Amino acid sequence: MVLFHGSDKVIENPVPGGGNPNNDYGPGFYCTLNRELAMEWACKENNPGAFANHYSLEPSFRLKVFYLNRQGHILNWLAVLLANRKFHISTPFALQAREYLLNHFLLDLSPYDIVVGYRADDSYFSFANLFLHNGLSMDHLNEAMHLGRLGEQTVIKSERAYEALVFMSAEPVDKSVYLPKRMVRDHKAREDFQTVKAHVDYSKGIFMADILREKWNNDDPHLR
């Protein structure tokens, strides 16, 4: 597996437990298989440097990988997000929904060395938050994760996975090229959010209220 990590600096030796603990899947080293996306993620307006760090994984370690989007479903993904990201809970309904999702759909990812799943940057996080507040159907939440073509992120979780990570090189990123690309992608995501939000049809699809009322669980037939 070849991985890229966008950063404002060269990272030859990622440290277990480093980074933001409130990232999508908790503590870990967040990478992508997509070099172009890593170039974009490296670019931030206030940081002078930008690098796409390039790694490979030593195959002899035989790491356990959990593919959240294939082995799980959208409610598992949302529950993992709720366990790690800070949601703005503005209603009693959303608070009840949060607790229900955490109690019924949160997966134990601790046995795995690597987790692969959707990347919910700030613009796409809005879709998850809207679903939690009963403002978006489950089908639309699924579709929303593909709108901006953010791709999947590969997260190094276990110490063993860190040991298997081999630094290959660090490629300087031309911010004059990739910062505008990142901004265009983000702007498109925000436009998509406003469009979807304005055209929600409450007479169609499954909403969070339906899941609560019908008492769905992780092996519910609706999720197969």
Long-range contacts (C-beta under 8 A, 24 or more apart in sequence): 1-33, 1-56, 1-57, 1-154, 2-33, 2-54, 2-55, 2-56, 3-31, 3-32, 3-33, 3-54, 3-55, 3-56, 3-57, 3-154, 3-165, 4-31, 4-32, 4-33, 4-34, 4-35, 4-37, 4-38, 4-52, 4-53, 4-54, 4-55, 5-29, 5-30, 5-31, 5-32, 5-38, 5-52, 5-53, 5-55, 6-32, 6-37, 6-38, 6-39, 6-40, 6-41, 6-42, 6-43, 6-50, 6-51, 6-52, 6-53, 6-173, 7-42, 7-50, 7-51, 7-53, 8-42, 8-44, 8-47, 8-48, 8-49, 8-50, 8-51, 9-49, 9-51, 10-51, 10-53, 10-170, 11-53, 11-167, 11-170, 12-167, 12-170, 13-167, 14-156, 14-162, 14-165, 15-162, 16-159, 16-162, 21-84, 22-84, 22-85, 22-86, 23-84, 23-85, 23-155, 24-80, 24-81, 24-84, 24-85, 24-117, 24-118, 24-119, 24-120, 24-153, 24-155, 25-80, 25-84, 25-109, 25-115, 25-117, 25-153, 25-155, 25-157, 26-83, 26-84, 26-157, 27-157, 28-115, 28-155, 28-156, 28-157, 29-155, 29-156, 29-162, 29-165, 30-153, 30-154, 30-155, 31-55, 31-153, 31-154, 31-155, 31-156, 32-119, 32-151, 32-152, 32-153, 32-154, 33-151, 33-152, 33-154, 34-151, 37-150, 37-151, 39-171, 39-173, 39-178, 39-181, 40-178, 40-179, 40-181, 40-182, 40-185, 41-182, 42-173, 42-178, 43-173, 43-175, 43-178, 43-179, 43-182, 44-179, 45-179, 50-172, 50-173, 50-175, 50-178, 50-179, 51-170, 51-171, 51-172, 51-173, 52-170, 52-171, 52-173, 53-167, 53-169, 53-170, 53-171, 54-167, 54-168, 54-169, 54-170, 54-171, 55-165, 55-166, 55-167, 55-168, 56-165, 56-166, 56-168, 57-161, 57-164, 57-165, 57-166, 58-164, 58-165, 58-166, 61-113, 61-160, 61-161, 61-163, 61-164, 63-113, 63-114, 63-158, 63-160, 63-161, 63-164, 64-111, 64-112, 64-113, 64-114, 65-112, 65-113, 65-114, 65-115, 65-116, 66-107, 66-109, 66-112, 66-114, 66-115, 66-116, 67-116, 67-117, 68-107, 68-115, 68-116, 68-117, 68-118, 69-116, 69-117, 69-118, 69-152, 72-107, 72-117, 73-223, 74-138, 74-141, 74-142, 74-145, 75-101, 75-105, 75-138, 75-211, 75-216, 75-218, 75-223, 76-105, 76-106, 76-107, 76-218, 77-117, 77-118, 78-105, 78-128, 78-131, 78-132, 78-141, 79-104, 79-105, 79-106, 79-107, 80-106, 80-107, 80-109, 80-117, 81-120, 81-125, 81-128, 82-106, 82-132, 85-120, 85-125, 87-128, 87-129, 87-132, 88-129, 89-132, 90-133, 91-133, 93-133, 93-134, 93-208, 93-209, 94-132, 94-133, 94-134, 96-212, 97-132, 97-133, 97-134, 97-208, 97-211, 97-212, 98-132, 100-211, 100-212, 101-132, 104-216, 104-217, 104-218, 105-218, 109-157, 112-157, 112-158, 113-156, 113-157, 113-158, 113-160, 113-161, 113-164, 114-154, 114-155, 114-156, 114-157, 114-158, 114-161, 115-154, 115-155, 115-157, 116-152, 116-153, 116-154, 116-155, 117-152, 117-153, 117-155, 118-145, 118-150, 118-152, 118-153, 119-150, 119-151, 119-152, 119-153, 120-145, 121-150, 121-186, 121-189, 122-186, 123-148, 123-186, 123-189, 123-190, 123-193, 124-148, 124-150, 124-189, 124-193, 126-190, 126-193, 127-193, 127-196, 130-193, 130-197, 131-207, 131-208, 132-208, 133-208, 134-207, 134-208, 134-209, 135-197, 135-200, 136-196, 136-197, 136-200, 136-207, 137-200, 137-201, 137-204, 137-205, 137-206, 137-207, 138-205, 138-206, 138-207, 138-211, 139-205, 139-206, 140-196, 140-200, 140-205, 144-192, 144-193, 144-196, 147-188, 147-189, 147-192, 148-185, 148-186, 148-188, 148-189, 148-192, 149-185, 150-185, 150-189
